[in-house]
Amino acid sequence: MSNEKDNLEVGLKAFTGLLNEFRIRNIANKKVVRKSLVQHLSELSKKWDEQFPGFPGRQSSCFSFIGLGRKDSRNAQLKKIIIDRLKSEDQNHGDQVIVTPACFIGRRERYLASQLRSFKVIATDINPRHNSFWRHFCRTPLNYEFQQDSIFRSRLEVHPLAVVFFGACGSLTDAAMDYFIKSSSPYLFCRTCCQQFIGGNIDVAKGFNLVNLYWRLIKPKLLKMLKEKKEYYFSPDYSMDQYPRSNVAKDFTNSDEFLKISRFAAVSGICRTIIDLDRFLYLVEHGYNVWYRSEMFIAEKLNVK
C-alpha cells in the first residue's frame, strides 16, 4: 500500500465515510464518535502501526485537558520517529537542514536540535517574543537557529531535508504543508491542531469543557486579528473558498459544508479528522506517500529511497 493509487483509495474511503457520519449528525455522542473513527480509520491506522508501532492512546483525543495530555504523548512518539528516521538519513542527501515553522516557544525544536547534531534546525514564527522568552529556561543547542518568518509568506531560502511542526493552528498547517511541497523537501513530520480555525473561521460550536469555553471566549481577540489582517492564525490566501484542499474531495463536498465542519471541529473528532483527511488527500495528490493517525502526519516523496 505504498503507491499513490492505494493511498488515494484508502484516504478517500475514510474521508467519505466520516463525511457521511457528519451529514447524519453522528458527531456529538462520544461513544458513537469513537466507534466511527475506529471503523473508518482502520486501514489508515493499520498502515501507521505497521510502519510506526507503539501508538499511544485512542484514535482521536477529546477537546479537553485530558485530550491535550494525550497530544503530548503523541508528540513524544513523533519526535522519536523523526530522530530515528533522520539519523539513518544519508549525510550526503542535500542540505542537512530541518525547518520547523510555527514553533511558538521552540521547546520541541530545541530538543530535536540536541538529538540531531549533524542537522541545522531552523525554527520560525511570526512572533519572536515567545522563542526569546523560552531561551531563559532551557539550553539552546548551537545547531538551533530562530528566524522571524510568516509561514503564510515565507522568505526562507533553504532546501530543507525535512519540514517539522508540532501543532500549527488552523490554516497555519495548510501553509506549512504548502511550504513543504514548494520547497521540494523529501520529508514532512507534523501534528495538526485547532482545525476549527481553517479558512478564517472563528465560530466554535458550544461544548461542555474548559478548552472549548476558552476558544469561544477568545473570539473577540481572533476577530480583531482578522480585521487588522494579522497573520498569526489567518491569511486571505487561505480563505474558506480554498477548502477543501484536495481535488478529489471537491467531488464530494464544498466550501460551505467545510465551513460547517470547521465550526464543529472543536467538539467532534469526526469533524477534525475530516479536515485532516482532506489534507492527507492533498499530500497524496502532490506525489507523497502519507501516513496519518490522530492528527499526526508523516509524508515522504515516493521516489525517496
N, C-alpha and C positions, 0 to 999 in steps of 0.2 A: 504494500500500500504506500509506495514511495513516489509514485508518479503523479503528475498533475491531475489526470483524469480521476484517479481514485480519491485524491484529496478533495477535489471539487464535488464528487458524488456524495462522499460521506459528510462533508461540511454542509452541503445543500440539504441533505436528508434531515440533519439535526436542525438546521435553520427553519425549514418549512414545518417540521413537527412542532417546534416551540412557538412558531408564529401562529399556528392553529390553536395551540393552548391559550395564547393571548386573546385570540379572537373569540373564543368561547368562555373567556374570563376565568380561566383556571390559574389565577395569578396571586391570589390573596392567602388561601389556606396553605400553611407551611408544609403540612404533610403531603398535600397534593402537589405542591411545587417541587418538593424534594423527590417524590416519585417520578414526576415528569422529567426532571433533569437527569435522573439516573437512567430512565428509559431512553430518552432521545440522544443523550450524550454517550451512550455505552460504547459505541465503536471508537469515538474520539478518545474516550478515557482509556480504552484498551490499548490504543496506539501509543498514548502517552506513557502508560505503565510499562509497556514492552521496552520502550526506549529509556525511560527515566523512572525506575522503580522507587517506591518509598514515598508516594504522595501523602502529605499529611492532611487529615480532616475530611470533611464531607465534600460533596460535589461543588456546592456554592455557598459561600459564607453569608449569613444573615446580615442585614444592615444594622448592626448593633455593636456594642463594645466587645461582646464575645466574638462577633464576626471579625472585628478589627484585629483581635488577638490571633485568630486563625490566619489572617493575612501575614502576620509576622512569621509564622511557621512556614508559610509558603514562600515568603521572601528568602528564608533560610535554605529551602530546597533549591530555589532558583539561583542563589549565589553559589551553591555547591556545583550545580550543573555548569554555570558559567566558568568557574575556576577549573573544573575538570576538563571541560571541552577546550578552553583556550590554552591551558597548559600543554595540551597534546598537539596544539596547532604548530605547523611548520614555521620556524622563525623567519624563513625567507619569503613568507607569503605576504607580500605587500607591506604597507606601513603597520607597525605594531602599535596601533592607536585604538583605544576604546573611547567612544563618545557617549556620554550619559546626559541626555537633555532632561530638563525639568527636575534638577537634582535637589532642589529645596535646600536642606542643610548640608547635604553631601556626606552624610554619615556612611551609608552603604557604599557609596562610590569610593570613599577613602579606604574602606575595608578591602574592596576589590583591588585597589592600587597596592595595598600592603601584601596581598597574596599573589599578585601578578607583576612582579618586579620588572620583568622584561618588557612590559607594556607601559605606554603613556596613557593615563586616564584623564580625559578632558571632560570635566563636569561643567554643565551650562545651566543657567537660569536667567530669567528676565530681571529678577530682583537679587542683587548680590548680598544684601544685608544678612540673610539667614545663613548663608555659607560662611560669611565673615565672622558671624557670631559663634558658630559651632566650632571654629578652629581653636577657640579657647578651651574647649572641653575634650578634645581628642588630638592625638598626634596626626600630623599631615605628612604622608609619605612624599619623598622627593619626586616621585613619578606621577603625582597628582597635581592637576592644574585646573583652576576655575576660570571660566570666561563668561562674562555677562553677554547673553545672547537670547533672542527670542526664537524659539523653535518654529514659530509661525513664519518668520522671515530670517532664517539662519544665515549668518555671514561666515560661518566656519569654512575654512579652505583646507580641509584634510580629507583623506580617503581612509575612513576607519575600517578596521577589520571587523569590529562589532559595534552595534548600537544597543545600549542597555538603558532601561529605566524601570523604576520601581514605583508605580502608581502615578502616572501622568493623568491629571484630571480631565475628564470630558474630551473635548476636541484636541487637547494637547497630545493625547495618544495618537490621534489621526495625523497630526502634523509631524510627530516624531516618526511614525511609520512612513510617511511620505519622504522625510529626510533620509531615512534608511534606504528607501528604494532609489531616490535620486543620487545618493552618494555611492551607489553600487556596492554597498557593504555586503559581505558574504553572510553575516550572521546578525540576527536580532534576538535578544533575550529581554523579555519585559513582563510586567504585570500592569494591567489596566486599572482604572479607578474612576469613581464618580461618573458613571455612564449617563446619569441624568443631565449632565451639563453639555451634551453634544449640541452642535448647531445653534448655540446661543440660547438654548432653553434654560430658564431659571425657575420654572414652576415645578414644584415637587409635590407629588401626591401625599396625602396625610398618612403617617404610620405611627405606631404606638411604641416608640422608643426614643431615647435621648439623642441619638445620632440623627434620626430623621427630623426631630424637632430643631436641632441645630441648623440643618440645611435650610429649613423653612424660615428660621429667624434671620439668617444672613441674606435673605432675598433682597432687601434694600441695598445692601453693600454690593451685591452682584449686579443689580440694576444700574447702580452708579458706574460700575466698571464698564458696562455695556454702553451707557450714554457717553462716557468720557473716552470710549474706544481704547481702553487699557487692555493690552493683550495678555493679561495674567491667565485668563481662562478661555477667552473668546477671541475670534478673529472673523472678519467678514468673508475671508477666504474659505471658512468652514461654517457657513450658514446652513440652516436646516435643508435648504434645497440641494445641498451636496450629499444628503443621505437619502437612501442607503448608499454606501460607498461602492459596493461591488456591482458589476454589470448584471450578473446573474440574479442578484437579489431584487433588482429593479423589475424583473419579470413577475415578481410575486407580491411586491409591496411598493409603497411610495413615500414621499417626504411627509405627507400629512399623517400617515399611520405611524411613521417613525417618531414624529413629534409626540404622539400619544404614548408610544412605547417608552420614550425617554422620560416622560413625566411620572411613569410608574416604576422606573428603574431603581429608585431609592427604596422601594418597598417590596420588590419582587425579583428573585433570582432569575426567573424566566425572562423578564424584560432586559436585565443586564446581559444575560447570555445571548439573547437575540442580537443585541448591538455588537457584542464581541464576535459572534459567528459571522456577521456581515464583514467585519474586519478580517476574519480568517479567510473568507472567500476572496476578499480584495487582495490579500497577500498571495494566495494561490494563483489568481489571475495574472499577477505580475511575475510569475515564474519561480515561486518558492515552495519548498516542502515545508509544511507547517504542522506543528504540534500545539494543541490547546487543551488546557484544563483549568477550570475555575479562575478565570481572569489572567492566567499565565500563558504567554505565547513564546514559542521558540520557532524561528524561521531560518531556513538555510537555503541558499541558492542550490537549485537542482544539479548544477554542474560542479559543486564543491566536492572534492574528493576527501 
